[in-house]
């Protein structure tokens, strides 16, 4: 491949973020995903001369990555004697797990002894001798029990696969979306936030960051915006999860979005989000603007400049607890928060949030990204979450110089919103812009 190394390096550099996102969506094990990435790069390098047109480099390298993922899951499936011909790219879920093959469902449906020994041997990685010692049973019993468990797994799997094929032509139920919402108050209810002396609780939050919706079919939520300084209502969003979907082979849910501004103008769009065992994230979005259909997904850097969450767009972790990554000093007038790195998601305390006459016991989930490629670099959101993992109050802060004149005029946010609360983050001032309240609390 003489003379082509520089060209290859230039092309791979332009696609590396996308390639990593693809693999980390497909492969649930981080180390395995890294290994496959190296394998993809080696295969692409060795086959680079065979590309007829370099403008197809992105499609070509994704195809290589897809084949590598299929090979990986064929190897995984072979361990449990799943029919290899049933493994293909379309049967991998949003984290690369073969849930379309019902592996988790099948394992859960087996008897305890079958689940136990399959887990120890295939997932935990114990050898048969170690399993015998761990369970205090003879080695011969381990062998016979493992053989029977594999047989039961295969039989149950094939039965469930047969049932699934019988159902695949059934129409997916949909939910009729609404275009009207109940009226939110025109002025924000009185809100007070008081620091609690109690220890912050950990919480499981399945909402997608910034949208308040849980991406599960049947879920719906509406929320209103109230801007500072007067707490005036400035519009609402209505989100409804209507059906399961698949974008670039990644299972997700389709969400119909209705937005209304304070003038009553209605805008509609469709978003695609996913919920896994560990993360929630954005997958894609489509809308019509000036008569033109627009579609963006996690493959596109322009889309990610607005929606990327977490390393390689894996998303926000569902389980949240106070990690101490964000160092908080609230002894002065303005809360001071310091952290290292390009982003931070952490619980920064426990608070009693009073909305009107109701008091909510919450933890404050602090989120910020300092990635200059992200459109929201320079913004902070705080979700005040109750013990159900639902947002009772959403607050948005802007770095003092964030945004164009469209948002702050020809001045800083401290000038525009002189009486608003401020937070000092890594030495820079962030000003409270607006609050969101949903029909979960109103």
N, C-alpha and C positions, 0 to 999 in steps of 0.2 A: 504494500500500500504506500509505496514511495511517493513523497510529495503531498500526501493527502492528510497528514496528521493535523496540520494547522486548521484546515477546513473542517475536519471532523470535530476538533476541539471547539471551534467557533459555533458550529451547529448544536453540539451537545450542550454547550453552555446556555444557549437560548431555550433549551427544552428541559433542562435538569429539574427545575422546580415542578414542572408539570409531570415529569416522569416519576419523581418521588411521590407526588400526590397520588398518582395512579396506583403505585405499588403499595403505599401505606393504606389506601382504601381497600385493596384486594387482599392483603396479607395481614393477618391479625397479630402475628408474632414479629416484633420490631427487628430482632436480630435476623430472622429469616428474610424479612423484607430487604434488609441491608445486603444480605448475601445474594439475593436474587438481583438486586440493583447492579452489583458488580458483575454478575453473570450476563445481564442484559448489555452492559457497557462493553464487555469483552466480545460478545457475539456481534454487536453493532460495529465495533471497530474492525473485526475480522471480515465482516461482510459489506463494508462501506463502499467498496469499489463496484458492487453489484447494483447500486441504486442508479436507475437511469436518469432521474431528475431529482435534484436536491430539494426542490420545492415540496416534495412528498416526504421529506425526512421525518417530520413529526408523526405522520400516519405509519410510516415504516417502523419507527422505533417503538411505537405503542403496540404494533402487531407483534414485535419480538417479545415485549414485556407480557403481552397476553398469553402467548405460547408458554413462556416460562412459568406463569402463574398456573396454567392448566397442568403442566408437568409436575409442579409442586403439589397440587391437590390430588393428582393421580397417585403420587407416592403416598400421600397421607391416607387416601381412600384404600389403597392396597393393604395398609396395615390392618384395617378393620374388614377386609374382604368385601368392600363395596364394589359392585360391578364397574370396572374401569370405563366402559363405554358410556356410562352415565355422567361422567365428569367432563364438563366443558365450561367455557367462560361464562355462559349464560346462567350457570347454576351456582355461581359464587355470589355471596351477598355483599353488603356494603362494607364489610371489614374482611372480605376474603373468606369468610367461614362458609362451609358448605351447608348452610341451613336449608337451602332448597332441597337438599337430599335428606332432610329431617334427622341429621345426626343427633342434634341435641334432644329432639323430641323422642327419638328412638331410645337413646340412653336413659332418659327420664322414665320411659315406660317399662324398662327392664326391672327385674327383681333386684333387691339390694345387693345380693352376692354377685350377680352379673355386673352391675354397675361398678361395684367396688373393685373387682379384679381387672376389669377393662381400664378403669381409671389408673390404677396403680401401674399396670403394664405399659399402656400406650401413651398416657398423658403425663403421669408422674415420672415414668422412665425407669421404674424398678425392674431388675431381672427376676426370674422366677425364684431363684434361691433367696433373694432379699425379701420377696413377697412372702415366702414360706416363714421366714423369721419374723417378719412384721405381724403376720396374722396368726403366728404360732400354730401352723398346720403343716403336715408333711409335704415334701416337694411333689410327690405323686398326686396329692390332692390339688395342688396349685395347677399342675398340668391339665388334669381332667376338668377342673372348674374353668380354666381359661378356654379350653377347647369348647366346652358347652356354652360359655358366655358368647364366644365368637359366633357359634352356630345360631344362638337365639337372637343375637344382634342382626345377623344377616337375614334371618327369616322375618323378623319384625320390620326391618328396613324395607324389604321387598314388598311386604303387605301394605305398608304406608305409601310407598311409591306408586303402587297400583291404584290405591284410593285417590291419590293426588291426580293421577292421569285421568281418572274418571270425572274429576271435578274441574279440570282445567278449562273446560268450555263454558262453565257457569259464569254468568254475568256478574262482575264485581258490583256489589251494592254501592250506590252513591248517595250522597246527602244533598238535598236541595239547598243551594246556597241562598243566603238572604241579601237583599240590597238595602234593607232598612235596619237601623239599630235603635234601641231605646235611647232616649235623650239623656245625655250626660249633663250634669249641672254646668251652667255657663261660667261660674266662678268656682275655682278649686276649693273644696272643703278645707277647713282649718286643719293643718298638719303640724304636729310637734314630734320631735325625735329626741329621746332621752337615752343616754348611755346607761346600760344595765350593769350592775355589779356581778351578775351571774356569768358563769363560764360559757363562752360561745358553744352552741351545739353543732354537731355535724349534721349534714342534710343531704338528701338525694333529690336533686333538681333535674327534671327531665325537660325543662323548657329550653328552647333554643335562645341563645344569648341575643338580647335586643328585640325579640319578637313576642315573648311571653307565651307562645303557643307550645304545647307538647305535640311533637310530630307523630301522631297516632291517629288512624282513621276514626272519625267520629268526634274528635276533639274540636272545640271552637272557643274563641275568646274575642272580646272587644275591649279596646282601651282608648282613653282620651288623653290629649296633650294639654298641659296647662303651662303657659310661658310666664317667666318672670318679666317685669317686677310685680304685675298686678294679679297674677294667677288666673288670667283670662283663658277660657277654653279656645283652642285654635284648631281643633279637628280630631278625628278618630280613625282608628284602623279596625277592621273586622276580618278575622282570620278563621277559615273553616277547612279542616282536613277532609277531603271528599273521597279520595281513593288511593290505593296503592299504585306506585309508579316505578319506572326503572329508567334511569338516565345513564348512558354510557355503560350499561350493564350493572349499575349500582342501584339496588332496591331502595326506595324511599317512599315518601307520600306526597301527593299533590295537594297543594293548599291554595284555595281561592281567596284572594285578597281584595277588599274594598276599602278605599281611602276617601275620606271626605274632609275638605278643608273648611275653615270657618265661614267661607262664602257659600258653602253648600255644593261646591264642585265635586263630582264623583270621579274617581280614577280607579280602574280595575287592573289587576295583574295576577299572575300565577307564580307561585314559588314552590320549589321542591326541597324538602328537608328530610333528614334521616335521624332515626333514633336507634342506637345500638345498646348493647349491655353496658357500655362504658362511656359513650359520648353522644352528643347531639351536634349536628352541623348543618350548614347550608349546602345544597347540591347544585341547584340551578334556578333561574328566574326567567320569565318571559312576559313581554308586554307589547302593546302597540303604541307607537309614538309618531305623531304626524303622518299617520296612515301606513307606517312601516313596522313590520313585525320584528321584534328584537328578542334574541335568545342568548343567554350567557350561562356557562356552567363552570364547574371547578377546574376544567381544562384551560380556561381562559384567564390570562393575567388581569385583564380589565375587570372581569367579574370578581376576581379574588381581591382586587384593590378595595372592594366594598364589603365582601362577605367572608374572607378567609378567617378561620378561627383555629388556633392551636397549631403546633408544628406539623407541617405538611398537610394542613387543613383537615386534620383528624377531627377537630372540633373541640368543644368544651367538655371537660370531664363531668359526668353526672354526679359522682360522689364528691362533695365539697366539705372540707374541714379547715380549721385555722392551721396553716402550715408555718406561719411566722416569716414567710418570704417577704411580705409587706411589713416593714417596721413602722409602727404608728406612734405618734406623739400627739395627744389631744389635750395637753395641759394648757396651751395658749389659746388665743382668740381663733386662729385658723388651725385646723387639723393638719399635721405634717406627716407625709407618707414617703418613705424611701424604699427603694428596691434596686436590685441589679438585674441587668439583662434588657432585652428588647420588649418584653411584655410581662404582665403580672396578672394572675387571677388568684385571689386569696380572700378569706373571710377576715374582716378587720375589726370585728367586735360584735357584741350583742346589744340590741337596742329595743326599747319600747316605742313603737310607732303608733301615735294616736291620729286616726283619721276621722274627723267629726267627733262622735262620742264613743267610738270603738278603739280599744287598745290592742295592738298586735305584738306578740313576743317574736322578735325577728333576729336574724343575723344579717350583717351587711356584707354582700359579696361584691368585692371591688374588682373591676376589670379595666385594663389599659393596654394599648399597643403603641410602641414607639417606632414601628416600621415605617420609614419614609415612603415606601411604595404603597402603603395603605391609605386610602382616602380619609380614614378616621384616625390617622396619626394626629395626636394632639387633642383627643377626646377621652373622656372617662365616663363609665357608667357604673352605678351602684344599684344592685338589686337587693331590696330588703325582703328576705325570704322567711316565711313562717316554717313551722315544723313539717308541713306537708310538701315543702319544696316549691311553693308557689310564691310569686312576686306580689307583695301587697303594695309596694311603692317602688317605682323605677325613677332614678334621678340621673340627669345628664349634666356633665360639666365640660367646659371647653378651656383649653389652654388660652391664655390671655390674648395671644395673637392668632388663634386658629380661625380659619374660614375667610371667605371673601367679603367684599362690601355688601353682597347680597344678604349676608347674615348679620354682620355687626356694624355695617356702615363704615365710615372713614374714621374709626376709633378702635380702641381696645375694649375687651369685654368688661374690664373694670370701670370703664367710662360709660359704656352702654347700660350695664347693670350694676351701678355703684353700690346698691344696698344688698346685693346677692351674697350668699355664703360663698366662701372660697376655700380651696384646699391647696396646700403647697406640696407638690409632688416632685421629688428629686430636685428641689430648689426652684421649681417653676410654678407660677400661680395658675390655678384652674378655677373658673368661675361657674357657679350653678346657673344653668340656662333654663331647663324646664323639668317638669315632673310628668309621669304617666300614671294614671289610675285605671284599673280594669274593672269589668263587671264581676270579677272575683270578689271585690271589696265594696263596690258601689251598687 
